[in-house]
Amino acid sequence: MAFFCFLIWVVLTIIACKCAKNRGRSAGKWLVFCLFLSPVIALVAIFCLKDLEKEAKEEEQRAMQNQISSRSFVHSMNNLVVLLQQGMINEREFSDKKLNLMRDLFYIIGSSESPDEFLVALIPFLKNEIITQDEMDMSFWASTRKEKRRFCQSL
């Protein structure tokens, strides 16, 4: 009977360690936890904690989406410049579409923890005088969460 209990303890410990590893936790630390307390308590604790592996994947996807959004912003802005240069849109239409693109990019990227991607995407357009310094300054101040609503309303 004691051997059977020991076998169950070992199997549950192995399961707890594998579950911990799959959730982005240290299997070695959870092995120690299982040996000193109980693998059943460890399993309950593991499933009560956040899944670090899942969070890391979600963060990576958000970063990839921000990168794609920045690239699509640059592509769209370049298309607008070409349309303006070809005379297919006037200065007013260009300005309206440009501000709409900035607002859309800000909604996508500005919701992340760091607005760096948003501001970096604007720099080449500032250098080429497509975006004015005032628009860049307005974008910078809006990159703080506190000013997000006011920025989007000003556009």
Phi and psi in radians as a Rosetta constraint file:
Dihedral C 1 N 2 CA 2 C 2 CIRCULARHARMONIC -1.119 0.35
Dihedral N 2 CA 2 C 2 N 3 CIRCULARHARMONIC -0.678 0.35
Dihedral C 2 N 3 CA 3 C 3 CIRCULARHARMONIC -1.106 0.35
Dihedral N 3 CA 3 C 3 N 4 CIRCULARHARMONIC -0.698 0.35
Dihedral C 3 N 4 CA 4 C 4 CIRCULARHARMONIC -1.098 0.35
Dihedral N 4 CA 4 C 4 N 5 CIRCULARHARMONIC -0.743 0.35
Dihedral C 4 N 5 CA 5 C 5 CIRCULARHARMONIC -1.123 0.35
Dihedral N 5 CA 5 C 5 N 6 CIRCULARHARMONIC -0.730 0.35
Dihedral C 5 N 6 CA 6 C 6 CIRCULARHARMONIC -1.089 0.35
Dihedral N 6 CA 6 C 6 N 7 CIRCULARHARMONIC -0.732 0.35
Dihedral C 6 N 7 CA 7 C 7 CIRCULARHARMONIC -1.092 0.35
Dihedral N 7 CA 7 C 7 N 8 CIRCULARHARMONIC -0.763 0.35
Dihedral C 7 N 8 CA 8 C 8 CIRCULARHARMONIC -1.089 0.35
Dihedral N 8 CA 8 C 8 N 9 CIRCULARHARMONIC -0.746 0.35
Dihedral C 8 N 9 CA 9 C 9 CIRCULARHARMONIC -1.012 0.35
Dihedral N 9 CA 9 C 9 N 10 CIRCULARHARMONIC -0.803 0.35
Dihedral C 9 N 10 CA 10 C 10 CIRCULARHARMONIC -1.125 0.35
Dihedral N 10 CA 10 C 10 N 11 CIRCULARHARMONIC -0.792 0.35
Dihedral C 10 N 11 CA 11 C 11 CIRCULARHARMONIC -1.091 0.35
Dihedral N 11 CA 11 C 11 N 12 CIRCULARHARMONIC -0.778 0.35
Dihedral C 11 N 12 CA 12 C 12 CIRCULARHARMONIC -1.144 0.35
Dihedral N 12 CA 12 C 12 N 13 CIRCULARHARMONIC -0.608 0.35
Dihedral C 12 N 13 CA 13 C 13 CIRCULARHARMONIC -1.129 0.35
Dihedral N 13 CA 13 C 13 N 14 CIRCULARHARMONIC -0.772 0.35
Dihedral C 13 N 14 CA 14 C 14 CIRCULARHARMONIC -1.094 0.35
Dihedral N 14 CA 14 C 14 N 15 CIRCULARHARMONIC -0.756 0.35
Dihedral C 14 N 15 CA 15 C 15 CIRCULARHARMONIC -1.087 0.35
Dihedral N 15 CA 15 C 15 N 16 CIRCULARHARMONIC -0.755 0.35
Dihedral C 15 N 16 CA 16 C 16 CIRCULARHARMONIC -1.092 0.35
Dihedral N 16 CA 16 C 16 N 17 CIRCULARHARMONIC -0.746 0.35
Dihedral C 16 N 17 CA 17 C 17 CIRCULARHARMONIC -1.138 0.35
Dihedral N 17 CA 17 C 17 N 18 CIRCULARHARMONIC -0.711 0.35
Dihedral C 17 N 18 CA 18 C 18 CIRCULARHARMONIC -1.161 0.35
Dihedral N 18 CA 18 C 18 N 19 CIRCULARHARMONIC -0.725 0.35
Dihedral C 18 N 19 CA 19 C 19 CIRCULARHARMONIC -1.094 0.35
Dihedral N 19 CA 19 C 19 N 20 CIRCULARHARMONIC -0.736 0.35
Dihedral C 19 N 20 CA 20 C 20 CIRCULARHARMONIC -1.083 0.35
Dihedral N 20 CA 20 C 20 N 21 CIRCULARHARMONIC -0.786 0.35
Dihedral C 20 N 21 CA 21 C 21 CIRCULARHARMONIC -1.105 0.35
Dihedral N 21 CA 21 C 21 N 22 CIRCULARHARMONIC -0.724 0.35
Dihedral C 21 N 22 CA 22 C 22 CIRCULARHARMONIC -1.155 0.35
Dihedral N 22 CA 22 C 22 N 23 CIRCULARHARMONIC -0.398 0.35
Dihedral C 22 N 23 CA 23 C 23 CIRCULARHARMONIC -1.735 0.35
Dihedral N 23 CA 23 C 23 N 24 CIRCULARHARMONIC 0.243 0.35
Dihedral C 23 N 24 CA 24 C 24 CIRCULARHARMONIC 1.433 0.35
Dihedral N 24 CA 24 C 24 N 25 CIRCULARHARMONIC 0.347 0.35
Dihedral C 24 N 25 CA 25 C 25 CIRCULARHARMONIC -1.858 0.35
Dihedral N 25 CA 25 C 25 N 26 CIRCULARHARMONIC 2.867 0.35
Dihedral C 25 N 26 CA 26 C 26 CIRCULARHARMONIC -1.350 0.35
Dihedral N 26 CA 26 C 26 N 27 CIRCULARHARMONIC 2.072 0.35
Dihedral C 26 N 27 CA 27 C 27 CIRCULARHARMONIC -1.149 0.35
Dihedral N 27 CA 27 C 27 N 28 CIRCULARHARMONIC -0.615 0.35
Dihedral C 27 N 28 CA 28 C 28 CIRCULARHARMONIC -1.114 0.35
Dihedral N 28 CA 28 C 28 N 29 CIRCULARHARMONIC -0.740 0.35
Dihedral C 28 N 29 CA 29 C 29 CIRCULARHARMONIC -1.148 0.35
Dihedral N 29 CA 29 C 29 N 30 CIRCULARHARMONIC -0.676 0.35
Dihedral C 29 N 30 CA 30 C 30 CIRCULARHARMONIC -1.274 0.35
Dihedral N 30 CA 30 C 30 N 31 CIRCULARHARMONIC -0.473 0.35
Dihedral C 30 N 31 CA 31 C 31 CIRCULARHARMONIC -1.112 0.35
Dihedral N 31 CA 31 C 31 N 32 CIRCULARHARMONIC -0.796 0.35
Dihedral C 31 N 32 CA 32 C 32 CIRCULARHARMONIC -1.075 0.35
Dihedral N 32 CA 32 C 32 N 33 CIRCULARHARMONIC -0.747 0.35
Dihedral C 32 N 33 CA 33 C 33 CIRCULARHARMONIC -1.019 0.35
Dihedral N 33 CA 33 C 33 N 34 CIRCULARHARMONIC -0.786 0.35
Dihedral C 33 N 34 CA 34 C 34 CIRCULARHARMONIC -1.125 0.35
Dihedral N 34 CA 34 C 34 N 35 CIRCULARHARMONIC -0.696 0.35
Dihedral C 34 N 35 CA 35 C 35 CIRCULARHARMONIC -1.183 0.35
Dihedral N 35 CA 35 C 35 N 36 CIRCULARHARMONIC -0.644 0.35
Dihedral C 35 N 36 CA 36 C 36 CIRCULARHARMONIC -1.544 0.35
Dihedral N 36 CA 36 C 36 N 37 CIRCULARHARMONIC -0.490 0.35
Dihedral C 36 N 37 CA 37 C 37 CIRCULARHARMONIC -1.981 0.35
Dihedral N 37 CA 37 C 37 N 38 CIRCULARHARMONIC -1.683 0.35
Dihedral C 37 N 38 CA 38 C 38 CIRCULARHARMONIC -2.788 0.35
Dihedral N 38 CA 38 C 38 N 39 CIRCULARHARMONIC 2.438 0.35
Dihedral C 38 N 39 CA 39 C 39 CIRCULARHARMONIC -1.158 0.35
Dihedral N 39 CA 39 C 39 N 40 CIRCULARHARMONIC -0.473 0.35
Dihedral C 39 N 40 CA 40 C 40 CIRCULARHARMONIC -1.180 0.35
Dihedral N 40 CA 40 C 40 N 41 CIRCULARHARMONIC -0.786 0.35
Dihedral C 40 N 41 CA 41 C 41 CIRCULARHARMONIC -1.109 0.35
Dihedral N 41 CA 41 C 41 N 42 CIRCULARHARMONIC -0.691 0.35
Dihedral C 41 N 42 CA 42 C 42 CIRCULARHARMONIC -1.085 0.35
Dihedral N 42 CA 42 C 42 N 43 CIRCULARHARMONIC -0.766 0.35
Dihedral C 42 N 43 CA 43 C 43 CIRCULARHARMONIC -1.076 0.35
Dihedral N 43 CA 43 C 43 N 44 CIRCULARHARMONIC -0.749 0.35
Dihedral C 43 N 44 CA 44 C 44 CIRCULARHARMONIC -1.081 0.35
Dihedral N 44 CA 44 C 44 N 45 CIRCULARHARMONIC -0.794 0.35
Dihedral C 44 N 45 CA 45 C 45 CIRCULARHARMONIC -1.113 0.35
Dihedral N 45 CA 45 C 45 N 46 CIRCULARHARMONIC -0.733 0.35
Dihedral C 45 N 46 CA 46 C 46 CIRCULARHARMONIC -1.037 0.35
Dihedral N 46 CA 46 C 46 N 47 CIRCULARHARMONIC -0.790 0.35
Dihedral C 46 N 47 CA 47 C 47 CIRCULARHARMONIC -1.352 0.35
Dihedral N 47 CA 47 C 47 N 48 CIRCULARHARMONIC -0.227 0.35
Dihedral C 47 N 48 CA 48 C 48 CIRCULARHARMONIC -1.486 0.35
Dihedral N 48 CA 48 C 48 N 49 CIRCULARHARMONIC -0.390 0.35
Dihedral C 48 N 49 CA 49 C 49 CIRCULARHARMONIC -1.450 0.35
Dihedral N 49 CA 49 C 49 N 50 CIRCULARHARMONIC 2.800 0.35
Dihedral C 49 N 50 CA 50 C 50 CIRCULARHARMONIC -1.132 0.35
Dihedral N 50 CA 50 C 50 N 51 CIRCULARHARMONIC 2.597 0.35
Dihedral C 50 N 51 CA 51 C 51 CIRCULARHARMONIC -1.486 0.35
Dihedral N 51 CA 51 C 51 N 52 CIRCULARHARMONIC 1.735 0.35
Dihedral C 51 N 52 CA 52 C 52 CIRCULARHARMONIC -1.138 0.35
Dihedral N 52 CA 52 C 52 N 53 CIRCULARHARMONIC -0.592 0.35
Dihedral C 52 N 53 CA 53 C 53 CIRCULARHARMONIC -1.105 0.35
Dihedral N 53 CA 53 C 53 N 54 CIRCULARHARMONIC -0.787 0.35
Dihedral C 53 N 54 CA 54 C 54 CIRCULARHARMONIC -1.142 0.35
Dihedral N 54 CA 54 C 54 N 55 CIRCULARHARMONIC -0.748 0.35
Dihedral C 54 N 55 CA 55 C 55 CIRCULARHARMONIC -1.105 0.35
Dihedral N 55 CA 55 C 55 N 56 CIRCULARHARMONIC -0.679 0.35
Dihedral C 55 N 56 CA 56 C 56 CIRCULARHARMONIC -1.132 0.35
Dihedral N 56 CA 56 C 56 N 57 CIRCULARHARMONIC -0.717 0.35
Dihedral C 56 N 57 CA 57 C 57 CIRCULARHARMONIC -1.143 0.35
Dihedral N 57 CA 57 C 57 N 58 CIRCULARHARMONIC -0.719 0.35
Dihedral C 57 N 58 CA 58 C 58 CIRCULARHARMONIC -1.122 0.35
Dihedral N 58 CA 58 C 58 N 59 CIRCULARHARMONIC -0.707 0.35
Dihedral C 58 N 59 CA 59 C 59 CIRCULARHARMONIC -1.120 0.35
Dihedral N 59 CA 59 C 59 N 60 CIRCULARHARMONIC -0.706 0.35
Dihedral C 59 N 60 CA 60 C 60 CIRCULARHARMONIC -1.116 0.35
Dihedral N 60 CA 60 C 60 N 61 CIRCULARHARMONIC -0.714 0.35
Dihedral C 60 N 61 CA 61 C 61 CIRCULARHARMONIC -1.129 0.35
Dihedral N 61 CA 61 C 61 N 62 CIRCULARHARMONIC -0.713 0.35
Dihedral C 61 N 62 CA 62 C 62 CIRCULARHARMONIC -1.085 0.35
Dihedral N 62 CA 62 C 62 N 63 CIRCULARHARMONIC -0.743 0.35
Dihedral C 62 N 63 CA 63 C 63 CIRCULARHARMONIC -1.112 0.35
Dihedral N 63 CA 63 C 63 N 64 CIRCULARHARMONIC -0.703 0.35
Dihedral C 63 N 64 CA 64 C 64 CIRCULARHARMONIC -1.141 0.35
Dihedral N 64 CA 64 C 64 N 65 CIRCULARHARMONIC -0.732 0.35
Dihedral C 64 N 65 CA 65 C 65 CIRCULARHARMONIC -1.113 0.35
Dihedral N 65 CA 65 C 65 N 66 CIRCULARHARMONIC -0.706 0.35
Dihedral C 65 N 66 CA 66 C 66 CIRCULARHARMONIC -1.093 0.35
Dihedral N 66 CA 66 C 66 N 67 CIRCULARHARMONIC -0.703 0.35
Dihedral C 66 N 67 CA 67 C 67 CIRCULARHARMONIC -1.140 0.35
Dihedral N 67 CA 67 C 67 N 68 CIRCULARHARMONIC -0.760 0.35
Dihedral C 67 N 68 CA 68 C 68 CIRCULARHARMONIC -1.124 0.35
Dihedral N 68 CA 68 C 68 N 69 CIRCULARHARMONIC -0.709 0.35
Dihedral C 68 N 69 CA 69 C 69 CIRCULARHARMONIC -1.099 0.35
Dihedral N 69 CA 69 C 69 N 70 CIRCULARHARMONIC -0.710 0.35
Dihedral C 69 N 70 CA 70 C 70 CIRCULARHARMONIC -1.109 0.35
Dihedral N 70 CA 70 C 70 N 71 CIRCULARHARMONIC -0.749 0.35
Dihedral C 70 N 71 CA 71 C 71 CIRCULARHARMONIC -1.125 0.35
Dihedral N 71 CA 71 C 71 N 72 CIRCULARHARMONIC -0.745 0.35
Dihedral C 71 N 72 CA 72 C 72 CIRCULARHARMONIC -1.187 0.35
Dihedral N 72 CA 72 C 72 N 73 CIRCULARHARMONIC -0.566 0.35
Dihedral C 72 N 73 CA 73 C 73 CIRCULARHARMONIC -1.092 0.35
Dihedral N 73 CA 73 C 73 N 74 CIRCULARHARMONIC -0.847 0.35
Dihedral C 73 N 74 CA 74 C 74 CIRCULARHARMONIC -1.046 0.35
Dihedral N 74 CA 74 C 74 N 75 CIRCULARHARMONIC -0.775 0.35
Dihedral C 74 N 75 CA 75 C 75 CIRCULARHARMONIC -1.086 0.35
Dihedral N 75 CA 75 C 75 N 76 CIRCULARHARMONIC -0.802 0.35
Dihedral C 75 N 76 CA 76 C 76 CIRCULARHARMONIC -1.130 0.35
Dihedral N 76 CA 76 C 76 N 77 CIRCULARHARMONIC -0.704 0.35
Dihedral C 76 N 77 CA 77 C 77 CIRCULARHARMONIC -1.156 0.35
Dihedral N 77 CA 77 C 77 N 78 CIRCULARHARMONIC -0.706 0.35
Dihedral C 77 N 78 CA 78 C 78 CIRCULARHARMONIC -1.096 0.35
Dihedral N 78 CA 78 C 78 N 79 CIRCULARHARMONIC -0.689 0.35
Dihedral C 78 N 79 CA 79 C 79 CIRCULARHARMONIC -1.083 0.35
Dihedral N 79 CA 79 C 79 N 80 CIRCULARHARMONIC -0.714 0.35
Dihedral C 79 N 80 CA 80 C 80 CIRCULARHARMONIC -1.102 0.35
Dihedral N 80 CA 80 C 80 N 81 CIRCULARHARMONIC -0.701 0.35
Dihedral C 80 N 81 CA 81 C 81 CIRCULARHARMONIC -1.089 0.35
Dihedral N 81 CA 81 C 81 N 82 CIRCULARHARMONIC -0.754 0.35
Dihedral C 81 N 82 CA 82 C 82 CIRCULARHARMONIC -1.085 0.35
Dihedral N 82 CA 82 C 82 N 83 CIRCULARHARMONIC -0.769 0.35
Dihedral C 82 N 83 CA 83 C 83 CIRCULARHARMONIC -1.064 0.35
Dihedral N 83 CA 83 C 83 N 84 CIRCULARHARMONIC -0.700 0.35
Dihedral C 83 N 84 CA 84 C 84 CIRCULARHARMONIC -1.150 0.35
Dihedral N 84 CA 84 C 84 N 85 CIRCULARHARMONIC -0.786 0.35
Dihedral C 84 N 85 CA 85 C 85 CIRCULARHARMONIC -1.133 0.35
Dihedral N 85 CA 85 C 85 N 86 CIRCULARHARMONIC -0.572 0.35
Dihedral C 85 N 86 CA 86 C 86 CIRCULARHARMONIC -1.433 0.35
Dihedral N 86 CA 86 C 86 N 87 CIRCULARHARMONIC -0.086 0.35
Dihedral C 86 N 87 CA 87 C 87 CIRCULARHARMONIC 1.369 0.35
Dihedral N 87 CA 87 C 87 N 88 CIRCULARHARMONIC 0.283 0.35
Dihedral C 87 N 88 CA 88 C 88 CIRCULARHARMONIC -1.424 0.35
Dihedral N 88 CA 88 C 88 N 89 CIRCULARHARMONIC -0.394 0.35
Dihedral C 88 N 89 CA 89 C 89 CIRCULARHARMONIC -2.299 0.35
Dihedral N 89 CA 89 C 89 N 90 CIRCULARHARMONIC 2.666 0.35
Dihedral C 89 N 90 CA 90 C 90 CIRCULARHARMONIC -1.583 0.35
Dihedral N 90 CA 90 C 90 N 91 CIRCULARHARMONIC 3.098 0.35
Dihedral C 90 N 91 CA 91 C 91 CIRCULARHARMONIC -1.059 0.35
Dihedral N 91 CA 91 C 91 N 92 CIRCULARHARMONIC -0.693 0.35
Dihedral C 91 N 92 CA 92 C 92 CIRCULARHARMONIC -1.164 0.35
Dihedral N 92 CA 92 C 92 N 93 CIRCULARHARMONIC -0.785 0.35
Dihedral C 92 N 93 CA 93 C 93 CIRCULARHARMONIC -1.094 0.35
Dihedral N 93 CA 93 C 93 N 94 CIRCULARHARMONIC -0.712 0.35
Dihedral C 93 N 94 CA 94 C 94 CIRCULARHARMONIC -1.050 0.35
Dihedral N 94 CA 94 C 94 N 95 CIRCULARHARMONIC -0.825 0.35
Dihedral C 94 N 95 CA 95 C 95 CIRCULARHARMONIC -1.076 0.35
Dihedral N 95 CA 95 C 95 N 96 CIRCULARHARMONIC -0.768 0.35
Dihedral C 95 N 96 CA 96 C 96 CIRCULARHARMONIC -1.093 0.35
Dihedral N 96 CA 96 C 96 N 97 CIRCULARHARMONIC -0.815 0.35
Dihedral C 96 N 97 CA 97 C 97 CIRCULARHARMONIC -1.168 0.35
Dihedral N 97 CA 97 C 97 N 98 CIRCULARHARMONIC -0.639 0.35
Dihedral C 97 N 98 CA 98 C 98 CIRCULARHARMONIC -1.095 0.35
Dihedral N 98 CA 98 C 98 N 99 CIRCULARHARMONIC -0.814 0.35
Dihedral C 98 N 99 CA 99 C 99 CIRCULARHARMONIC -1.151 0.35
Dihedral N 99 CA 99 C 99 N 100 CIRCULARHARMONIC -0.628 0.35
Dihedral C 99 N 100 CA 100 C 100 CIRCULARHARMONIC -1.118 0.35
Dihedral N 100 CA 100 C 100 N 101 CIRCULARHARMONIC -0.715 0.35
Dihedral C 100 N 101 CA 101 C 101 CIRCULARHARMONIC -1.105 0.35
Dihedral N 101 CA 101 C 101 N 102 CIRCULARHARMONIC -0.742 0.35
Dihedral C 101 N 102 CA 102 C 102 CIRCULARHARMONIC -1.099 0.35
Dihedral N 102 CA 102 C 102 N 103 CIRCULARHARMONIC -0.715 0.35
Dihedral C 102 N 103 CA 103 C 103 CIRCULARHARMONIC -1.137 0.35
Dihedral N 103 CA 103 C 103 N 104 CIRCULARHARMONIC -0.776 0.35
Dihedral C 103 N 104 CA 104 C 104 CIRCULARHARMONIC -1.082 0.35
Dihedral N 104 CA 104 C 104 N 105 CIRCULARHARMONIC -0.775 0.35
Dihedral C 104 N 105 CA 105 C 105 CIRCULARHARMONIC -1.107 0.35
Dihedral N 105 CA 105 C 105 N 106 CIRCULARHARMONIC -0.700 0.35
Dihedral C 105 N 106 CA 106 C 106 CIRCULARHARMONIC -1.128 0.35
Dihedral N 106 CA 106 C 106 N 107 CIRCULARHARMONIC -0.685 0.35
Dihedral C 106 N 107 CA 107 C 107 CIRCULARHARMONIC -1.077 0.35
Dihedral N 107 CA 107 C 107 N 108 CIRCULARHARMONIC -0.670 0.35
Dihedral C 107 N 108 CA 108 C 108 CIRCULARHARMONIC -1.324 0.35
Dihedral N 108 CA 108 C 108 N 109 CIRCULARHARMONIC -0.918 0.35
Dihedral C 108 N 109 CA 109 C 109 CIRCULARHARMONIC -1.507 0.35
Dihedral N 109 CA 109 C 109 N 110 CIRCULARHARMONIC -0.606 0.35
Dihedral C 109 N 110 CA 110 C 110 CIRCULARHARMONIC -1.116 0.35
Dihedral N 110 CA 110 C 110 N 111 CIRCULARHARMONIC -0.283 0.35
Dihedral C 110 N 111 CA 111 C 111 CIRCULARHARMONIC -1.434 0.35
Dihedral N 111 CA 111 C 111 N 112 CIRCULARHARMONIC -0.150 0.35
Dihedral C 111 N 112 CA 112 C 112 CIRCULARHARMONIC -1.409 0.35
Dihedral N 112 CA 112 C 112 N 113 CIRCULARHARMONIC 3.006 0.35
Dihedral C 112 N 113 CA 113 C 113 CIRCULARHARMONIC -1.099 0.35
Dihedral N 113 CA 113 C 113 N 114 CIRCULARHARMONIC -0.694 0.35
Dihedral C 113 N 114 CA 114 C 114 CIRCULARHARMONIC -2.036 0.35
Dihedral N 114 CA 114 C 114 N 115 CIRCULARHARMONIC 2.255 0.35
Dihedral C 114 N 115 CA 115 C 115 CIRCULARHARMONIC -1.510 0.35
Dihedral N 115 CA 115 C 115 N 116 CIRCULARHARMONIC 0.208 0.35
Dihedral C 115 N 116 CA 116 C 116 CIRCULARHARMONIC -0.982 0.35
Dihedral N 116 CA 116 C 116 N 117 CIRCULARHARMONIC -0.748 0.35
Dihedral C 116 N 117 CA 117 C 117 CIRCULARHARMONIC -1.059 0.35
Dihedral N 117 CA 117 C 117 N 118 CIRCULARHARMONIC -0.676 0.35
Dihedral C 117 N 118 CA 118 C 118 CIRCULARHARMONIC -1.091 0.35
Dihedral N 118 CA 118 C 118 N 119 CIRCULARHARMONIC -0.845 0.35
Dihedral C 118 N 119 CA 119 C 119 CIRCULARHARMONIC -1.242 0.35
Dihedral N 119 CA 119 C 119 N 120 CIRCULARHARMONIC -0.647 0.35
Dihedral C 119 N 120 CA 120 C 120 CIRCULARHARMONIC -1.105 0.35
Dihedral N 120 CA 120 C 120 N 121 CIRCULARHARMONIC -0.637 0.35
Dihedral C 120 N 121 CA 121 C 121 CIRCULARHARMONIC -1.158 0.35
Dihedral N 121 CA 121 C 121 N 122 CIRCULARHARMONIC -0.425 0.35
Dihedral C 121 N 122 CA 122 C 122 CIRCULARHARMONIC -1.492 0.35
Dihedral N 122 CA 122 C 122 N 123 CIRCULARHARMONIC -0.415 0.35
Dihedral C 122 N 123 CA 123 C 123 CIRCULARHARMONIC -0.999 0.35
Dihedral N 123 CA 123 C 123 N 124 CIRCULARHARMONIC -0.830 0.35
Dihedral C 123 N 124 CA 124 C 124 CIRCULARHARMONIC -1.056 0.35
Dihedral N 124 CA 124 C 124 N 125 CIRCULARHARMONIC -0.566 0.35
Dihedral C 124 N 125 CA 125 C 125 CIRCULARHARMONIC -1.302 0.35
Dihedral N 125 CA 125 C 125 N 126 CIRCULARHARMONIC -0.517 0.35
Dihedral C 125 N 126 CA 126 C 126 CIRCULARHARMONIC -1.182 0.35
Dihedral N 126 CA 126 C 126 N 127 CIRCULARHARMONIC -0.766 0.35
Dihedral C 126 N 127 CA 127 C 127 CIRCULARHARMONIC -1.118 0.35
Dihedral N 127 CA 127 C 127 N 128 CIRCULARHARMONIC -0.603 0.35
Dihedral C 127 N 128 CA 128 C 128 CIRCULARHARMONIC -1.560 0.35
Dihedral N 128 CA 128 C 128 N 129 CIRCULARHARMONIC 0.129 0.35
Dihedral C 128 N 129 CA 129 C 129 CIRCULARHARMONIC 1.058 0.35
Dihedral N 129 CA 129 C 129 N 130 CIRCULARHARMONIC 0.527 0.35
Dihedral C 129 N 130 CA 130 C 130 CIRCULARHARMONIC -1.481 0.35
Dihedral N 130 CA 130 C 130 N 131 CIRCULARHARMONIC -0.616 0.35
Dihedral C 130 N 131 CA 131 C 131 CIRCULARHARMONIC -1.951 0.35
Dihedral N 131 CA 131 C 131 N 132 CIRCULARHARMONIC 2.350 0.35
Dihedral C 131 N 132 CA 132 C 132 CIRCULARHARMONIC -1.384 0.35
Dihedral N 132 CA 132 C 132 N 133 CIRCULARHARMONIC 2.837 0.35
Dihedral C 132 N 133 CA 133 C 133 CIRCULARHARMONIC -1.077 0.35
Dihedral N 133 CA 133 C 133 N 134 CIRCULARHARMONIC -0.636 0.35
Dihedral C 133 N 134 CA 134 C 134 CIRCULARHARMONIC -1.079 0.35
Dihedral N 134 CA 134 C 134 N 135 CIRCULARHARMONIC -0.746 0.35
Dihedral C 134 N 135 CA 135 C 135 CIRCULARHARMONIC -1.145 0.35
Dihedral N 135 CA 135 C 135 N 136 CIRCULARHARMONIC -0.665 0.35
Dihedral C 135 N 136 CA 136 C 136 CIRCULARHARMONIC -1.155 0.35
Dihedral N 136 CA 136 C 136 N 137 CIRCULARHARMONIC -0.775 0.35
Dihedral C 136 N 137 CA 137 C 137 CIRCULARHARMONIC -1.087 0.35
Dihedral N 137 CA 137 C 137 N 138 CIRCULARHARMONIC -0.732 0.35
Dihedral C 137 N 138 CA 138 C 138 CIRCULARHARMONIC -1.086 0.35
Dihedral N 138 CA 138 C 138 N 139 CIRCULARHARMONIC -0.686 0.35
Dihedral C 138 N 139 CA 139 C 139 CIRCULARHARMONIC -1.157 0.35
Dihedral N 139 CA 139 C 139 N 140 CIRCULARHARMONIC -0.684 0.35
Dihedral C 139 N 140 CA 140 C 140 CIRCULARHARMONIC -1.109 0.35
Dihedral N 140 CA 140 C 140 N 141 CIRCULARHARMONIC -0.842 0.35
Dihedral C 140 N 141 CA 141 C 141 CIRCULARHARMONIC -1.170 0.35
Dihedral N 141 CA 141 C 141 N 142 CIRCULARHARMONIC -0.542 0.35
Dihedral C 141 N 142 CA 142 C 142 CIRCULARHARMONIC -1.298 0.35
Dihedral N 142 CA 142 C 142 N 143 CIRCULARHARMONIC -0.287 0.35
Dihedral C 142 N 143 CA 143 C 143 CIRCULARHARMONIC -1.229 0.35
Dihedral N 143 CA 143 C 143 N 144 CIRCULARHARMONIC -0.210 0.35
Dihedral C 143 N 144 CA 144 C 144 CIRCULARHARMONIC -1.424 0.35
Dihedral N 144 CA 144 C 144 N 145 CIRCULARHARMONIC 2.475 0.35
Dihedral C 144 N 145 CA 145 C 145 CIRCULARHARMONIC -0.994 0.35
Dihedral N 145 CA 145 C 145 N 146 CIRCULARHARMONIC -0.583 0.35
Dihedral C 145 N 146 CA 146 C 146 CIRCULARHARMONIC -1.102 0.35
Dihedral N 146 CA 146 C 146 N 147 CIRCULARHARMONIC -0.612 0.35
Dihedral C 146 N 147 CA 147 C 147 CIRCULARHARMONIC -1.694 0.35
Dihedral N 147 CA 147 C 147 N 148 CIRCULARHARMONIC -0.008 0.35
Dihedral C 147 N 148 CA 148 C 148 CIRCULARHARMONIC -0.981 0.35
Dihedral N 148 CA 148 C 148 N 149 CIRCULARHARMONIC -0.860 0.35
Dihedral C 148 N 149 CA 149 C 149 CIRCULARHARMONIC -1.097 0.35
Dihedral N 149 CA 149 C 149 N 150 CIRCULARHARMONIC -0.760 0.35
Dihedral C 149 N 150 CA 150 C 150 CIRCULARHARMONIC -1.138 0.35
Dihedral N 150 CA 150 C 150 N 151 CIRCULARHARMONIC -0.682 0.35
Dihedral C 150 N 151 CA 151 C 151 CIRCULARHARMONIC -1.062 0.35
Dihedral N 151 CA 151 C 151 N 152 CIRCULARHARMONIC -0.851 0.35
Dihedral C 151 N 152 CA 152 C 152 CIRCULARHARMONIC -1.148 0.35
Dihedral N 152 CA 152 C 152 N 153 CIRCULARHARMONIC -0.572 0.35
Dihedral C 152 N 153 CA 153 C 153 CIRCULARHARMONIC -1.266 0.35
Dihedral N 153 CA 153 C 153 N 154 CIRCULARHARMONIC -0.571 0.35
Dihedral C 153 N 154 CA 154 C 154 CIRCULARHARMONIC -1.239 0.35
Dihedral N 154 CA 154 C 154 N 155 CIRCULARHARMONIC -0.385 0.35
